[in-house]
Amino acid sequence: MVKPHGASLLLPPRARRASLHQVSRRVGPQALGAGLGLASLMLSAAASATPNPPPSPPKCEPTRAKTSGPPTAHVLAGDQEHYSPLLRLDMDECAKLEVPIYGSFATELSPSVAVDRELNEYQPGVTHRPRFRIGARYNSGLSLAPVQLHAEYEHDLYTGILGDETSLDAGAAFPIDRAGYPSPVPGDHELRKAYLRFSLAQYAHLTAGWQTSHWGLGLLANDGAHGWTPGSASFSNPISGDRVLRGQLATGPLTDLGLMVAVGMDWLDQDLLADDDVLLEGDTARQFVGAIMLGEGHAHGGGAYAAKRRQESPDGRVTDVLAMDLYLRSRVRLGPAWLHLQTEAAYITGTTDLAPTSDFEEHDVRQFGLAARADLDAGLFGSVVDVLYASGDSNFDDEKQTAFKADPNYEMGLLLYRQVIAAQTARTVATAADPNLVGVPADDLDRLPTRGSVTNTLAVFPRLRVRPTAGLELYGGALFAFAAQDPADAFNTRVIGGGSPRNAFGSVSSRMLGTEYDIGIRYRLNVSGAEATLGGEAGVFTPGPAFTQGDGQQLAAMGGARLMLDVRM
């Protein structure tokens, strides 16, 4: 129930030093890496300025790796195969001003989900996700060398989840609370970036302002900007993301090892336009962070960060934890294909006053998550395997809180975690507080819902993809999901099971969650650098014994689908 995140210093996992433009184009979670890579390039450019032969002009355009198979986008007009903002100004010495514009729209059909012992169903129906984003970024390039300035602004002028007012069916004994359900969210604006970075060669990089936060695979800190990309076979439709008000100081890359080090401080407060998925309304947090990374510019590398976070709720309850995260990556050539391996491990320890019990006013936090990804890219064909372990917690009355919650934008499939478990845990808030069933409701029940986060699980998600022609990709796979500990509904476990884990239907729990089958298709077009991607995804979830109902029958199979359009210009 307690998970500090958004804590990274945003060191990029695959920074490159080959060209200034490539580095200067890095935004958001790669902001620190942009300054680091640029400093290295400035030194190399100065060293190459020998009288004879004359130096080559600096490369302001990215050097992209050649890939086999059909191109990742179908070029309708122009000679650019990759996205480039239409509004851009290229200046001397690689200085650049760009004004990207981004719009997206998704329509999603979600299944009805039985959520309690009476088999009341949560019925989300059809929802829509519009988003309109504008931005601006300036990089001084080599014009002020050895000093470099980078400024960036990014703003979702409108974002939300629109749909009919969701409800339980007519058999529900008491009204639904929208909090925690995968339900419509009123449209609003969202500031994502407004920061300035000052770099002095490779020795010092000072950054201040509003930034998005991302680290590694996005298991803890996720900026909501790492959705589907060509070759990823990813079933994801990110929204929002971790946004912090940050001040940080960094240095590097240093030595041939590509060493980078950074320290900083983050403020999280919705009134300050800084938020992450851990904060509920009225919560505030601050965190001191430090990171170290090796392998900048190399095929193999990794890094580690630590974040000391203190979070306070409106009623004065305090969570004081330390999050430690290790990220490793490797990229190797296998004949005509490339194999990319990544892993991220996170451990959270500390104490919290949230959700106190009569026996324990304060709880120890001990949470662990481990993610691994293997991506084989052979151009025409490819495969991706994701494995995730997230610790669970079946005992609500002991002295420990051990349920690890991955960031909601770290997605595994379409239905199981985002819809089924999210709806059932949200229903727990109402059942555990029903005055007809309990005396005085426990505190902090609103922190029980997973809100779409993957938790208490061991999941394996292999996928295959094919790109038969330019811009067109088809992909699909099967998600095999188990529970790390017996799933436990707070009310049923305490009242019916006497402390022995019971599921949302009051039945004895099982660790077999079930299997989900997902398929998807994407088609990407490019017109003189502007890019449009049309996609569709569908899935069927077949519940396992973990969802056995009171009559001994398992929850029936359910399906869902979504259509998506993304435009960048």
C-alpha positions as CSV (number, residue, x, y, z in Angstrom):
1,M,0.0,0.0,0.0
2,V,3.0,2.3,0.2
3,K,5.3,2.8,-2.7
4,P,7.6,5.8,-3.2
5,H,8.5,6.4,-6.7
6,G,9.2,9.1,-9.3
7,A,12.5,9.1,-7.5
8,S,15.0,8.7,-10.2
9,L,17.6,11.2,-11.4
10,L,16.6,10.3,-15.0
11,L,19.9,8.9,-16.3
12,P,19.1,7.6,-19.7
13,P,19.7,3.8,-20.2
14,R,21.0,4.2,-23.8
15,A,22.6,7.7,-24.1
16,R,24.7,8.3,-27.2
17,R,27.6,10.6,-27.8
18,A,27.7,10.4,-31.6
19,S,25.9,13.6,-32.5
20,L,24.8,16.8,-30.9
21,H,21.4,16.8,-32.4
22,Q,20.7,13.3,-31.2
23,V,21.7,14.3,-27.6
24,S,19.9,17.6,-27.7
25,R,16.7,15.9,-28.8
26,R,16.5,14.0,-25.6
27,V,13.6,15.3,-23.4
28,G,11.9,14.7,-20.1
29,P,13.2,11.7,-18.3
30,Q,16.4,11.9,-20.4
31,A,17.0,15.5,-19.6
32,L,20.0,14.9,-17.5
33,G,21.6,12.6,-20.0
34,A,21.2,15.2,-22.7
35,G,23.5,17.6,-20.9
36,L,25.9,14.8,-20.1
37,G,26.2,13.6,-23.7
38,L,26.4,17.1,-25.0
39,A,29.4,18.0,-22.8
40,S,31.3,15.0,-24.1
41,L,30.6,16.0,-27.7
42,M,31.7,19.6,-27.1
43,L,35.1,18.4,-25.9
44,S,35.5,16.0,-28.8
45,A,34.6,18.7,-31.3
46,A,37.2,21.0,-29.8
47,A,39.9,18.4,-29.9
48,S,39.3,17.7,-33.6
49,A,39.9,21.3,-34.6
50,T,43.4,20.6,-36.1
51,P,44.9,22.9,-38.8
52,N,45.4,20.1,-41.3
53,P,43.1,18.5,-42.3
54,P,40.3,20.9,-41.6
55,P,37.7,19.7,-39.1
56,S,34.5,18.3,-40.3
57,P,31.4,20.3,-39.4
58,P,29.5,19.1,-36.3
59,K,26.8,16.6,-37.0
60,C,23.5,18.1,-36.0
61,E,21.3,15.3,-37.2
62,P,21.1,12.0,-35.4
63,T,23.0,8.9,-36.7
64,R,20.4,6.2,-36.6
65,A,21.2,2.5,-36.5
66,K,20.3,0.6,-39.7
67,T,17.7,-2.0,-39.2
68,S,16.8,-5.0,-41.4
69,G,13.3,-5.6,-42.6
70,P,10.7,-3.1,-43.8
71,P,10.9,0.5,-42.5
72,T,9.1,1.3,-39.3
73,A,7.0,4.0,-41.0
74,H,5.3,4.3,-44.4
75,V,6.6,7.5,-45.9
76,L,3.8,9.2,-47.9
77,A,5.6,12.4,-48.7
78,G,9.1,13.9,-48.1
79,D,12.4,12.2,-47.5
80,Q,12.2,11.8,-43.7
81,E,11.6,8.3,-42.4
82,H,11.4,9.4,-38.7
83,Y,9.4,12.0,-36.8
84,S,10.7,15.6,-36.7
85,P,8.7,18.6,-35.5
86,L,7.4,20.7,-38.4
87,L,7.9,23.9,-36.3
88,R,11.7,24.0,-35.9
89,L,14.5,26.5,-36.3
90,D,18.0,25.3,-37.0
91,M,20.6,27.9,-36.1
92,D,24.4,28.1,-36.3
93,E,26.6,25.7,-34.3
94,C,23.8,23.2,-34.0
95,A,21.6,25.5,-31.8
96,K,18.0,24.5,-32.3
97,L,14.5,25.6,-31.4
98,E,11.6,23.1,-31.8
99,V,7.9,23.3,-31.1
100,P,6.4,19.8,-31.1
101,I,2.6,19.3,-31.1
102,Y,1.0,16.0,-30.1
103,G,-2.6,14.7,-30.1
104,S,-4.1,11.4,-29.3
105,F,-7.5,9.8,-29.0
106,A,-8.4,6.3,-27.8
107,T,-11.7,4.6,-27.5
108,E,-11.8,1.6,-25.1
109,L,-14.5,-1.1,-24.5
110,S,-14.0,-2.6,-21.1
111,P,-15.7,-5.7,-19.7
112,S,-18.2,-5.9,-16.8
113,V,-16.5,-7.3,-13.8
114,A,-18.1,-9.1,-10.8
115,V,-16.6,-7.5,-7.7
116,D,-18.1,-8.9,-4.5
117,R,-19.9,-11.8,-2.8
118,E,-23.3,-10.7,-4.2
119,L,-21.7,-10.8,-7.7
120,N,-22.5,-7.2,-8.3
121,E,-20.9,-6.1,-11.5
122,Y,-18.8,-3.0,-12.2
123,Q,-19.9,-1.8,-15.7
124,P,-17.4,0.7,-17.2
125,G,-18.7,0.3,-20.7
126,V,-17.1,2.5,-23.4
127,T,-14.6,5.3,-22.4
128,H,-12.6,7.8,-24.5
129,R,-9.2,9.2,-23.8
130,P,-8.4,12.5,-25.6
131,R,-5.1,14.3,-25.2
132,F,-3.7,17.5,-26.7
133,R,-0.1,18.3,-25.9
134,I,2.1,21.2,-26.9
135,G,5.8,21.8,-26.2
136,A,8.9,23.9,-26.9
137,R,12.5,23.1,-26.4
138,Y,15.7,25.1,-27.1
139,N,19.2,23.9,-27.1
140,S,22.2,26.2,-27.5
141,G,24.3,23.5,-29.2
142,L,27.9,24.5,-29.6
143,S,27.2,28.2,-29.9
144,L,28.1,28.9,-26.3
145,A,30.7,26.2,-25.8
146,P,31.9,25.1,-23.3
147,V,28.6,26.3,-21.8
148,Q,25.4,24.7,-23.0
149,L,21.8,25.8,-22.2
150,H,18.7,23.6,-22.6
151,A,15.2,24.8,-21.8
152,E,12.0,22.8,-22.2
153,Y,8.3,23.2,-21.8
154,E,5.6,20.5,-22.3
155,H,1.9,20.8,-21.4
156,D,-1.1,18.7,-21.8
157,L,-3.7,21.4,-22.5
158,Y,-6.4,18.8,-22.2
159,T,-6.3,15.2,-20.9
160,G,-8.8,12.9,-19.3
161,I,-11.0,9.8,-19.5
162,L,-14.5,10.5,-20.7
163,G,-17.5,8.2,-20.6
164,D,-20.9,7.6,-19.0
165,E,-21.1,7.8,-15.2
166,T,-20.1,4.3,-14.2
167,S,-22.0,2.4,-11.6
168,L,-22.6,-1.1,-10.1
169,D,-25.7,-2.9,-11.3
170,A,-29.0,-2.5,-9.6
171,G,-28.3,-5.2,-7.0
172,A,-25.7,-3.2,-5.2
173,A,-26.6,-2.5,-1.6
174,F,-24.9,0.8,-1.4
175,P,-23.5,3.4,-3.8
176,I,-20.2,3.2,-5.6
177,D,-17.2,5.4,-4.8
178,R,-15.4,6.3,-8.0
179,A,-12.0,6.4,-6.4
180,G,-9.8,3.6,-7.4
181,Y,-12.1,2.2,-10.2
182,P,-10.9,2.3,-13.8
183,S,-13.6,4.9,-14.4
184,P,-13.9,8.2,-16.2
185,V,-11.7,11.0,-15.0
186,P,-12.8,14.6,-15.6
187,G,-10.8,16.4,-18.3
188,D,-8.1,18.9,-17.1
189,H,-4.8,20.3,-18.1
190,E,-1.4,18.9,-16.9
191,L,1.9,20.7,-16.8
192,R,4.6,18.1,-17.5
193,K,7.8,20.1,-18.1
194,A,9.1,23.6,-17.5
195,Y,12.8,23.5,-16.7
196,L,16.2,25.0,-17.5
197,R,19.5,23.1,-17.6
198,F,22.9,24.8,-17.5
199,S,26.0,22.7,-18.4
200,L,29.7,23.4,-18.1
201,A,31.5,20.9,-20.3
202,Q,31.2,17.5,-18.8
203,Y,31.9,18.7,-15.2
204,A,28.7,20.2,-14.0
205,H,25.0,20.1,-15.1
206,L,22.5,22.1,-13.0
207,T,18.8,21.5,-13.6
208,A,15.8,23.2,-12.0
209,G,12.1,23.2,-12.7
210,W,9.2,20.8,-13.4
211,Q,10.2,17.6,-15.0
212,T,8.8,14.1,-15.7
213,S,10.5,11.2,-13.9
214,H,11.5,7.9,-15.5
215,W,14.1,5.3,-14.6
216,G,15.0,2.0,-16.3
217,L,12.0,-0.1,-17.4
218,G,9.6,2.3,-15.6
219,L,8.8,-0.1,-12.8
220,L,8.9,2.6,-10.0
221,A,9.4,5.9,-11.8
222,N,7.4,6.2,-15.1
223,D,6.8,9.4,-17.0
224,G,3.9,8.0,-19.0
225,A,5.7,8.6,-22.3
226,H,7.0,5.1,-22.9
227,G,4.1,3.5,-24.8
228,W,4.2,1.4,-27.9
229,T,7.1,1.9,-30.3
230,P,7.9,-0.1,-33.4
231,G,9.2,-3.5,-32.5
232,S,8.1,-3.3,-28.8
233,A,4.9,-5.4,-29.1
234,S,3.8,-3.4,-26.2
235,F,0.1,-3.4,-25.0
236,S,0.1,0.0,-23.4
237,N,-1.8,3.3,-23.5
238,P,-0.1,5.5,-20.9
239,I,-1.7,8.4,-19.3
240,S,-0.4,11.2,-17.0
241,G,2.9,10.1,-15.5
242,D,5.2,11.0,-12.6
243,R,5.9,14.8,-12.5
244,V,8.2,16.4,-10.0
245,L,9.5,19.9,-9.1
246,R,13.2,19.1,-9.1
247,G,16.6,20.6,-8.4
248,Q,19.6,18.5,-9.3
249,L,23.3,18.6,-9.8
250,A,25.2,16.1,-12.0
251,T,28.5,15.4,-13.5
252,G,29.8,13.2,-16.4
253,P,30.2,11.3,-18.5
254,L,33.7,10.7,-17.0
255,T,36.4,8.3,-18.0
256,D,36.1,5.6,-20.7
257,L,33.6,3.8,-18.5
258,G,31.0,6.5,-19.1
259,L,30.6,7.3,-15.4
260,M,27.7,9.7,-14.4
261,V,26.7,10.8,-10.9
262,A,23.8,13.0,-9.8
263,V,22.1,14.2,-6.7
264,G,18.9,16.2,-6.3
265,M,15.7,16.9,-4.4
266,D,12.1,16.5,-5.5
267,W,9.0,18.2,-4.3
268,L,5.6,16.5,-4.9
269,D,2.4,18.4,-4.2
270,Q,-0.7,18.7,-6.4
271,D,-0.9,22.4,-5.5
272,L,2.6,22.8,-7.0
273,L,1.6,20.9,-10.2
274,A,3.9,18.0,-9.1
275,D,2.2,14.6,-8.7
276,D,2.7,10.8,-9.0
277,D,0.5,7.8,-8.6
278,V,1.4,7.3,-4.9
279,L,-0.1,10.7,-3.8
280,L,-3.8,10.8,-3.1
281,E,-5.7,14.1,-2.8
282,G,-4.1,16.3,-0.1
283,D,-0.9,14.3,0.2
284,T,2.5,16.0,-0.1
285,A,6.0,14.5,-0.3
286,R,9.6,15.4,-0.7
287,Q,12.5,13.1,-1.5
288,F,16.3,13.3,-1.6
289,V,17.8,11.3,-4.5
290,G,21.1,10.1,-5.7
291,A,22.2,8.1,-8.7
292,I,25.2,6.6,-10.4
293,M,25.5,5.1,-13.8
294,L,28.1,3.3,-15.9
295,G,28.2,2.6,-19.6
296,E,27.2,5.9,-21.2
297,G,27.6,5.3,-25.0
298,H,28.4,1.6,-24.6
299,A,26.3,-1.5,-25.5
300,H,26.4,-2.7,-21.9
301,G,25.7,-0.6,-18.8
302,G,23.5,0.1,-15.9
303,G,23.0,2.2,-12.8
304,A,21.6,2.4,-9.4
305,Y,19.6,5.1,-7.5
306,A,18.3,5.6,-4.0
307,A,15.5,7.9,-2.9
308,K,14.8,8.9,0.7
309,R,11.1,9.9,0.7
310,R,8.9,11.5,3.4
311,Q,5.2,11.6,2.6
312,E,2.5,13.2,4.7
313,S,-1.3,12.7,4.4
314,P,-3.8,15.5,5.2
315,D,-4.5,14.0,8.7
316,G,-0.8,14.1,9.5
317,R,0.1,10.5,9.0
318,V,3.7,10.0,7.8
319,T,5.4,7.6,5.5
320,D,9.2,7.6,5.7
321,V,10.9,5.1,3.4
322,L,14.0,4.4,1.4
323,A,13.7,3.2,-2.2
324,M,16.7,1.5,-3.9
325,D,16.6,0.6,-7.5
326,L,19.2,-1.3,-9.8
327,Y,18.9,-1.2,-13.6
328,L,21.1,-3.2,-16.0
329,R,21.1,-3.5,-19.8
330,S,23.0,-5.3,-22.5
331,R,22.7,-5.3,-26.3
332,V,24.4,-8.0,-28.4
333,R,24.4,-9.0,-32.1
334,L,23.1,-12.5,-32.9
335,G,23.7,-12.9,-36.6
336,P,21.2,-10.7,-38.5
337,A,19.3,-9.9,-35.3
338,W,19.9,-7.8,-32.1
339,L,19.2,-9.1,-28.6
340,H,18.4,-6.5,-26.0
341,L,18.3,-7.6,-22.3
342,Q,17.1,-5.4,-19.5
343,T,16.4,-5.9,-15.8
344,E,15.3,-3.7,-13.0
345,A,15.1,-4.6,-9.3
346,A,13.5,-2.3,-6.6
347,Y,13.4,-2.7,-2.8
348,I,11.5,-0.3,-0.5
349,T,12.1,-0.2,3.2
350,G,11.0,2.1,6.0
351,T,7.9,2.8,8.2
352,T,4.4,4.2,7.7
353,D,1.6,5.4,10.0
354,L,-1.0,4.7,7.2
355,A,-3.6,2.0,7.8
356,P,-2.9,1.6,11.5
357,T,-4.5,-1.3,13.4
358,S,-5.3,-1.7,17.1
359,D,-2.1,-3.7,17.6
360,F,0.2,-1.7,15.3
361,E,0.0,2.1,15.0
362,E,3.1,2.0,12.8
363,H,4.0,-0.6,10.2
364,D,7.3,-1.7,8.7
365,V,7.5,-1.4,5.0
366,R,9.2,-4.2,3.1
367,Q,8.4,-4.4,-0.6
368,F,10.2,-5.9,-3.5
369,G,9.8,-5.8,-7.3
370,L,11.8,-7.4,-10.1
371,A,11.2,-6.9,-13.8
372,A,13.1,-8.4,-16.8
373,R,12.7,-8.0,-20.5
374,A,14.3,-9.8,-23.5
375,D,13.8,-8.2,-26.9
376,L,14.9,-10.0,-30.1
377,D,14.8,-7.8,-33.2
378,A,15.3,-9.5,-36.6
379,G,13.7,-6.7,-38.6
380,L,10.8,-8.5,-40.3
381,F,10.2,-10.6,-37.2
382,G,10.8,-10.1,-33.5
383,S,9.9,-11.4,-30.1
384,V,9.6,-9.8,-26.6
385,V,9.3,-11.6,-23.2
386,D,8.5,-9.6,-20.1
387,V,8.7,-11.2,-16.6
388,L,7.6,-9.5,-13.5
389,Y,7.6,-10.3,-9.8
390,A,5.8,-8.0,-7.3
391,S,5.6,-9.0,-3.6
392,G,2.1,-9.2,-2.1
393,D,0.5,-9.0,1.3
394,S,-2.2,-11.4,2.5
395,N,-2.1,-10.3,6.2
396,F,-3.8,-7.0,7.0
397,D,-3.2,-7.2,10.7
398,D,0.5,-7.9,11.2
399,E,3.3,-5.3,11.7
400,K,4.4,-5.3,8.0
401,Q,3.2,-3.9,4.7
402,T,4.8,-6.0,1.9
403,A,2.7,-5.3,-1.2
404,F,4.8,-3.8,-4.0
405,K,2.8,-1.8,-6.5
406,A,4.4,-1.2,-9.9
407,D,3.8,2.2,-11.5
408,P,0.3,2.1,-13.3
409,N,2.1,3.0,-16.6
410,Y,4.2,-0.2,-16.3
411,E,1.5,-2.3,-18.0
412,M,1.2,-6.0,-18.4
413,G,-1.7,-6.8,-20.7
414,L,-5.1,-5.2,-21.3
415,L,-7.5,-6.6,-18.7
416,L,-6.3,-8.6,-15.7
417,Y,-4.5,-5.8,-13.7
418,R,-6.0,-2.7,-15.3
419,Q,-9.6,-3.8,-15.1
420,V,-10.4,-6.9,-13.1
421,I,-8.1,-6.6,-10.1
422,A,-8.5,-2.8,-10.1
423,A,-12.3,-3.0,-9.9
424,Q,-12.3,-5.7,-7.2
425,T,-9.9,-3.9,-5.0
426,A,-11.8,-0.6,-5.4
427,R,-15.0,-2.4,-4.3
428,T,-13.1,-3.4,-1.1
429,V,-13.3,0.3,0.0
430,A,-17.1,0.1,0.1
431,T,-17.5,-3.4,1.5
432,A,-15.0,-2.9,4.3
433,A,-16.7,0.3,5.3
434,D,-20.4,-0.8,5.1
435,P,-22.0,0.3,8.4
436,N,-24.4,-2.7,8.1
437,L,-21.5,-5.1,8.3
438,V,-18.7,-3.4,10.3
439,G,-18.7,-1.1,13.3
440,V,-16.1,1.6,12.8
441,P,-14.4,1.4,9.4
442,A,-10.6,1.0,9.3
443,D,-8.5,4.0,8.5
444,D,-7.1,4.7,5.0
445,L,-9.3,2.3,3.1
446,D,-8.9,4.5,0.1
447,R,-5.3,3.3,-0.2
448,L,-6.3,-0.3,-0.7
449,P,-7.3,-0.1,-4.5
450,T,-4.5,-1.0,-6.9
451,R,-5.7,1.7,-9.4
452,G,-4.4,-0.4,-12.2
453,S,-0.9,-1.1,-10.7
454,V,0.5,-4.6,-11.0
455,T,0.9,-6.0,-7.5
456,N,1.2,-9.4,-5.7
457,T,2.1,-11.3,-8.8
458,L,4.5,-13.5,-10.8
459,A,3.7,-12.8,-14.5
460,V,5.3,-14.0,-17.7
461,F,4.2,-12.3,-20.9
462,P,5.8,-13.6,-24.2
463,R,4.9,-11.9,-27.5
464,L,5.7,-12.2,-31.2
465,R,5.5,-9.5,-33.8
466,V,5.8,-9.2,-37.5
467,R,6.3,-6.2,-39.8
468,P,5.2,-7.4,-43.3
469,T,5.4,-4.0,-44.9
470,A,6.6,-0.5,-44.2
471,G,4.8,0.9,-41.2
472,L,2.6,-2.1,-40.4
473,E,3.1,-4.3,-37.4
474,L,1.0,-7.1,-36.0
475,Y,1.8,-8.5,-32.5
476,G,0.3,-10.8,-29.9
477,G,1.0,-13.0,-27.0
478,A,-0.3,-14.8,-23.8
479,L,0.0,-13.4,-20.3
480,F,0.4,-16.2,-17.7
481,A,-0.3,-14.7,-14.2
482,F,0.1,-16.1,-10.7
483,A,-0.2,-14.5,-7.3
484,A,3.0,-14.1,-5.2
485,Q,0.8,-14.6,-2.1
486,D,-2.8,-15.8,-1.8
487,P,-5.1,-12.9,-2.9
488,A,-6.9,-11.4,0.0
489,D,-10.0,-9.1,0.1
490,A,-9.8,-7.0,3.3
491,F,-13.4,-7.5,4.4
492,N,-13.8,-11.2,3.5
493,T,-10.4,-12.1,4.9
494,R,-11.2,-10.5,8.3
495,V,-14.9,-11.3,8.7
496,I,-15.4,-14.6,6.8
497,G,-11.9,-16.1,6.8
498,G,-11.0,-15.0,10.4
499,G,-7.7,-13.9,9.0
500,S,-7.3,-16.6,6.4
501,P,-7.1,-15.2,2.9
502,R,-10.4,-15.0,1.1
503,N,-10.9,-13.5,-2.4
504,A,-13.5,-10.8,-3.4
505,F,-16.2,-13.5,-3.5
506,G,-15.5,-14.8,0.0
507,S,-14.0,-18.1,-1.4
508,V,-10.7,-19.6,-0.3
509,S,-7.9,-18.0,-2.4
510,S,-5.7,-19.7,-5.0
511,R,-2.5,-18.3,-6.5
512,M,-3.5,-19.2,-10.1
513,L,-4.8,-15.9,-11.5
514,G,-5.4,-17.0,-15.0
515,T,-4.3,-16.5,-18.6
516,E,-4.9,-13.5,-20.9
517,Y,-4.6,-13.6,-24.7
518,D,-3.8,-10.3,-26.4
519,I,-3.4,-9.2,-30.1
520,G,-2.7,-5.9,-31.6
521,I,-2.1,-4.0,-34.9
522,R,-0.4,-0.7,-35.6
523,Y,0.1,1.3,-38.8
524,R,2.5,4.3,-38.9
525,L,2.6,7.0,-41.6
526,N,5.1,9.7,-42.1
527,V,4.5,12.9,-44.1
528,S,7.6,15.2,-44.2
529,G,8.4,14.4,-40.6
530,A,4.9,14.5,-39.2
531,E,3.8,11.2,-38.0
532,A,0.4,9.4,-37.5
533,T,-0.1,6.0,-35.9
534,L,-3.4,4.1,-36.0
535,G,-3.8,1.1,-33.8
536,G,-6.2,-1.5,-32.4
537,E,-5.8,-4.0,-29.6
538,A,-8.1,-6.7,-28.2
539,G,-7.8,-9.2,-25.4
540,V,-9.6,-12.1,-23.7
541,F,-9.0,-13.0,-20.0
542,T,-9.7,-16.5,-18.8
543,P,-9.8,-16.4,-14.9
544,G,-8.1,-19.1,-12.9
545,P,-9.0,-20.6,-9.5
546,A,-8.1,-17.3,-7.8
547,F,-11.4,-16.0,-9.0
548,T,-13.6,-18.9,-7.8
549,Q,-17.0,-17.6,-6.7
550,G,-19.0,-18.6,-3.6
551,D,-20.9,-21.3,-5.5
552,G,-17.6,-23.0,-6.6
553,Q,-17.8,-21.7,-10.1
554,Q,-15.0,-19.7,-11.6
555,L,-15.5,-16.2,-13.0
556,A,-16.4,-16.4,-16.7
557,A,-14.0,-15.3,-19.4
558,M,-14.2,-11.7,-20.4
559,G,-12.9,-9.6,-23.3
560,G,-12.1,-6.0,-24.2
561,A,-10.7,-3.9,-27.0
562,R,-9.5,-0.4,-27.8
563,L,-8.8,1.8,-30.9
564,M,-6.0,4.4,-30.8
565,L,-4.9,7.3,-33.0
566,D,-1.7,9.2,-32.2
567,V,-0.5,12.2,-34.2
568,R,2.9,14.1,-33.8
569,M,3.8,17.1,-35.9
